[in-house]
């Protein structure tokens, strides 16, 4: 069973003719956990960009299921490479079909007289080890065996809650190399859609599109906790729009995420 870091390393080393594969332990229902597929596409793109250009933003669409124990390929297209920025397109292709597609924007630092400090503050309390969700086979998605979540705000899925606010701490159970942008993206997607706690009974929900912006280059200890605070701004006609802030354990804003979620309740 491959770790997240091992799967990232494979994606970095692969070319468009190199078959990649993951086990069912990384699944969410019949498809790959979205954070895994997005993380692998980020890693593949980073291998094509000069190291002095960091990931500013990534936009991901989940087109179709990416199946476990089945070879797939990652194709990278450099859309444009300018003096300070590179735009790339990455696709996960399985059985001749595009399953996941991501567009990444990488850029290097430039001198600027304009600076605006982050005005938001993390509202989470300290990590509570006694409240880490235990993995329950058959009840939770398979990929939950790889991540540790310490919820602090919000409710459990399908609990008929009146609020969509959700928040808590997150990290991988197996520590490897320091965490970078792919790790932050994957952990952000480990939380259930915020609307799921408002469902009165079990019903599916699925991320359709996802956009995440990184405030600065990320290099954090592998065993550190990351915080998430998320809320749904609007939901109607079967689709919800949710935003999330991702924090370091010392209160730095690391990234801002926005998702469109299809709901079936």
Secondary structure, DSSP 8 states (H G I E B T S, - for coil): ---HHHHHHHHHH--TTS-B---GGGEETTEE-HHHHHHHHHHHHHTTS-TTSEEEEEEEEE-S---TTS-BEEEEEEEEE-SSEEEEEEEEEETTEEEEEEEEEEE-----S---------------GGG-----BTTB-GGGGGEEEEEEES--TTS--S---EEEEEEESS--S-B-HHHHHHHHTTS--GGGGG-SS---EEEEEEEEEESS---B-TT--EEEEEEEEEEETTEEEEEEEEE-TTS-EEEEEEEEEEE--
